[in-house]
Amino acid sequence: MANIYSVRLERDERGRIRTKKEDINGRSVEWRYGYDESGRLSEVAQNGVGVERYTYDSAGRRKGVAHRKTC
């Protein structure tokens, strides 16, 4: 019986997730995560296409998110 779901994570030197590769019923999806100079999540890409971008205020609180439709 084949696996229905598997996931593999790759982390950077600070332990943050850089990529997540999922196989779901034979379909592969790769997520990439980018971080700003303060170490905060700044962008997410799915299969090489940016899907979310985050902005922060001067206190480090998330103030906005921009979404891109993927379908």
Z-matrix of the N, CA and C atoms (Angstrom, degrees):
N
C 1 1.452
C 2 1.531 1 109.22
N 3 1.297 2 117.09 1 131.05
C 4 1.464 3 122.63 2 -179.11
C 5 1.522 4 110.90 3 -77.49
N 6 1.334 5 114.22 4 153.63
C 7 1.462 6 119.06 5 175.37
C 8 1.518 7 110.04 6 -67.87
N 9 1.307 8 116.35 7 137.79
C 10 1.459 9 121.55 8 175.87
C 11 1.517 10 109.87 9 -84.33
N 12 1.341 11 116.12 10 -34.05
C 13 1.463 12 120.40 11 -176.52
C 14 1.521 13 109.71 12 -145.93
N 15 1.318 14 116.16 13 135.85
C 16 1.461 15 121.45 14 170.05
C 17 1.521 16 107.94 15 -144.32
N 18 1.328 17 115.61 16 153.84
C 19 1.461 18 121.00 17 -179.34
C 20 1.522 19 108.96 18 -140.89
N 21 1.345 20 115.34 19 143.58
C 22 1.462 21 121.53 20 176.23
C 23 1.521 22 108.01 21 -133.56
N 24 1.323 23 116.35 22 129.10
C 25 1.462 24 121.84 23 179.92
C 26 1.518 25 109.77 24 -108.61
N 27 1.334 26 115.96 25 141.70
C 28 1.463 27 121.87 26 171.53
C 29 1.519 28 106.65 27 -120.89
N 30 1.324 29 115.75 28 133.15
C 31 1.464 30 121.00 29 -176.23
C 32 1.520 31 110.58 30 -115.06
N 33 1.334 32 115.60 31 155.80
C 34 1.454 33 120.69 32 175.61
C 35 1.529 34 109.68 33 -87.81
N 36 1.329 35 116.21 34 -176.32
C 37 1.462 36 121.24 35 -176.60
C 38 1.530 37 113.16 36 -65.57
N 39 1.323 38 117.21 37 -17.55
C 40 1.471 39 121.13 38 177.96
C 41 1.532 40 112.14 39 -96.30
N 42 1.316 41 116.97 40 3.15
C 43 1.457 42 121.47 41 177.58
C 44 1.518 43 114.72 42 87.60
N 45 1.335 44 116.65 43 3.67
C 46 1.469 45 120.07 44 179.80
C 47 1.521 46 109.93 45 -81.15
N 48 1.310 47 115.72 46 146.64
C 49 1.464 48 119.84 47 177.95
C 50 1.526 49 108.76 48 -70.67
N 51 1.338 50 116.73 49 124.91
C 52 1.466 51 122.43 50 176.11
C 53 1.524 52 110.61 51 -98.94
N 54 1.335 53 116.48 52 -41.84
C 55 1.461 54 119.99 53 177.48
C 56 1.526 55 109.90 54 -138.49
N 57 1.316 56 114.04 55 147.87
C 58 1.464 57 121.84 56 173.19
C 59 1.520 58 106.19 57 -130.79
N 60 1.320 59 116.04 58 121.27
C 61 1.458 60 121.19 59 -179.96
C 62 1.518 61 108.05 60 -111.87
N 63 1.326 62 115.18 61 121.12
C 64 1.458 63 121.57 62 -179.06
C 65 1.522 64 109.77 63 -115.86
N 66 1.311 65 115.69 64 139.92
C 67 1.461 66 122.17 65 169.61
C 68 1.518 67 106.31 66 -117.33
N 69 1.329 68 115.60 67 118.59
C 70 1.460 69 121.91 68 -176.51
C 71 1.525 70 107.75 69 -124.47
N 72 1.313 71 116.39 70 110.57
C 73 1.474 72 121.28 71 -178.16
C 74 1.524 73 112.24 72 49.42
N 75 1.342 74 117.18 73 42.76
C 76 1.453 75 121.91 74 177.96
C 77 1.517 76 115.09 75 84.05
N 78 1.312 77 118.60 76 -2.31
C 79 1.470 78 122.41 77 178.56
C 80 1.523 79 108.64 78 -102.42
N 81 1.334 80 117.40 79 127.46
C 82 1.463 81 121.89 80 -178.76
C 83 1.517 82 110.87 81 -96.66
N 84 1.322 83 115.06 82 137.23
C 85 1.460 84 122.44 83 176.01
C 86 1.523 85 107.18 84 -131.61
N 87 1.341 86 116.22 85 130.98
C 88 1.459 87 120.24 86 177.43
C 89 1.523 88 109.58 87 -116.40
N 90 1.315 89 115.64 88 126.97
C 91 1.458 90 122.89 89 176.34
C 92 1.518 91 108.34 90 -107.68
N 93 1.332 92 117.21 91 134.74
C 94 1.469 93 122.01 92 174.57
C 95 1.514 94 108.14 93 -120.75
N 96 1.318 95 114.84 94 139.30
C 97 1.461 96 121.53 95 -177.39
C 98 1.520 97 108.94 96 -119.74
N 99 1.346 98 116.13 97 132.63
C 100 1.456 99 122.08 98 177.28
C 101 1.516 100 110.18 99 -114.76
N 102 1.321 101 115.29 100 150.46
C 103 1.458 102 121.67 101 -176.66
C 104 1.521 103 109.75 102 -127.91
N 105 1.333 104 116.12 103 148.30
C 106 1.459 105 119.77 104 177.86
C 107 1.529 106 110.01 105 -83.50
N 108 1.342 107 116.19 106 179.77
C 109 1.464 108 120.71 107 -176.90
C 110 1.529 109 113.31 108 -63.92
N 111 1.321 110 117.74 109 -17.37
C 112 1.470 111 121.63 110 176.55
C 113 1.528 112 112.21 111 -92.24
N 114 1.324 113 116.99 112 1.06
C 115 1.455 114 121.28 113 177.70
C 116 1.515 115 115.00 114 87.00
N 117 1.326 116 116.80 115 8.12
C 118 1.474 117 120.56 116 -179.42
C 119 1.526 118 109.91 117 -88.13
N 120 1.328 119 115.24 118 147.97
C 121 1.460 120 120.21 119 176.77
C 122 1.526 121 108.98 120 -59.79
N 123 1.330 122 117.03 121 125.61
C 124 1.464 123 119.78 122 -178.00
C 125 1.525 124 113.40 123 -117.55
N 126 1.331 125 117.54 124 -25.93
C 127 1.458 126 118.78 125 179.68
C 128 1.519 127 111.32 126 -156.59
N 129 1.327 128 114.22 127 153.96
C 130 1.461 129 122.61 128 177.89
C 131 1.524 130 107.18 129 -132.57
N 132 1.320 131 115.91 130 133.76
C 133 1.464 132 121.10 131 177.07
C 134 1.522 133 108.98 132 -125.10
N 135 1.327 134 115.07 133 143.71
C 136 1.463 135 121.48 134 176.60
C 137 1.516 136 107.80 135 -117.70
N 138 1.328 137 116.73 136 121.05
C 139 1.469 138 122.59 137 -179.06
C 140 1.528 139 111.78 138 50.41
N 141 1.333 140 116.12 139 42.05
C 142 1.457 141 122.10 140 175.72
C 143 1.513 142 116.11 141 83.91
N 144 1.317 143 117.80 142 0.28
C 145 1.470 144 121.75 143 -179.55
C 146 1.527 145 108.52 144 -112.42
N 147 1.335 146 116.45 145 124.83
C 148 1.460 147 120.11 146 178.57
C 149 1.518 148 111.22 147 -63.35
N 150 1.336 149 116.73 148 127.58
C 151 1.459 150 120.18 149 -178.59
C 152 1.523 151 112.71 150 -115.22
N 153 1.336 152 117.87 151 -23.46
C 154 1.466 153 120.71 152 177.39
C 155 1.517 154 109.76 153 -146.12
N 156 1.342 155 114.93 154 144.94
C 157 1.463 156 121.71 155 175.30
C 158 1.520 157 107.03 156 -136.05
N 159 1.327 158 116.23 157 132.42
C 160 1.461 159 121.94 158 -175.59
C 161 1.520 160 110.97 159 -111.60
N 162 1.338 161 115.85 160 144.33
C 163 1.462 162 121.92 161 174.40
C 164 1.523 163 108.75 162 -125.09
N 165 1.328 164 115.07 163 155.84
C 166 1.461 165 121.90 164 -175.05
C 167 1.518 166 110.11 165 -131.49
N 168 1.331 167 115.90 166 152.54
C 169 1.460 168 119.97 167 176.14
C 170 1.531 169 109.59 168 -86.58
N 171 1.332 170 116.60 169 -179.82
C 172 1.465 171 121.09 170 -175.73
C 173 1.526 172 112.96 171 -65.79
N 174 1.326 173 117.88 172 -18.74
C 175 1.468 174 121.76 173 177.44
C 176 1.536 175 111.65 174 -89.89
N 177 1.328 176 117.06 175 -0.06
C 178 1.456 177 120.97 176 178.68
C 179 1.515 178 115.06 177 87.09
N 180 1.328 179 116.38 178 8.57
C 181 1.472 180 120.20 179 178.56
C 182 1.526 181 109.54 180 -86.03
N 183 1.309 182 115.06 181 140.02
C 184 1.466 183 118.55 182 178.17
C 185 1.515 184 108.24 183 -65.84
N 186 1.335 185 116.49 184 124.94
C 187 1.468 186 119.56 185 -178.53
C 188 1.514 187 113.37 186 -112.25
N 189 1.301 188 116.97 187 -15.39
C 190 1.455 189 117.49 188 -179.23
C 191 1.509 190 112.67 189 -160.73
N 192 1.316 191 113.72 190 156.44
C 193 1.456 192 120.90 191 174.67
C 194 1.524 193 107.81 192 -141.95
N 195 1.317 194 115.33 193 133.51
C 196 1.459 195 121.09 194 176.49
C 197 1.522 196 107.30 195 -109.44
N 198 1.328 197 116.62 196 128.56
C 199 1.464 198 122.76 197 -179.14
C 200 1.521 199 109.38 198 -106.74
N 201 1.300 200 115.78 199 144.91
C 202 1.457 201 121.38 200 173.03
C 203 1.516 202 107.36 201 -119.32
N 204 1.306 203 116.44 202 132.09
C 205 1.466 204 120.09 203 178.25
C 206 1.523 205 108.72 204 -67.64
N 207 1.331 206 115.58 205 138.42
C 208 1.463 207 120.39 206 -178.15
C 209 1.521 208 112.75 207 -107.27
N 210 1.325 209 117.97 208 -2.52
C 211 1.466 210 119.03 209 179.25
C 212 1.498 211 110.52 210 -136.17
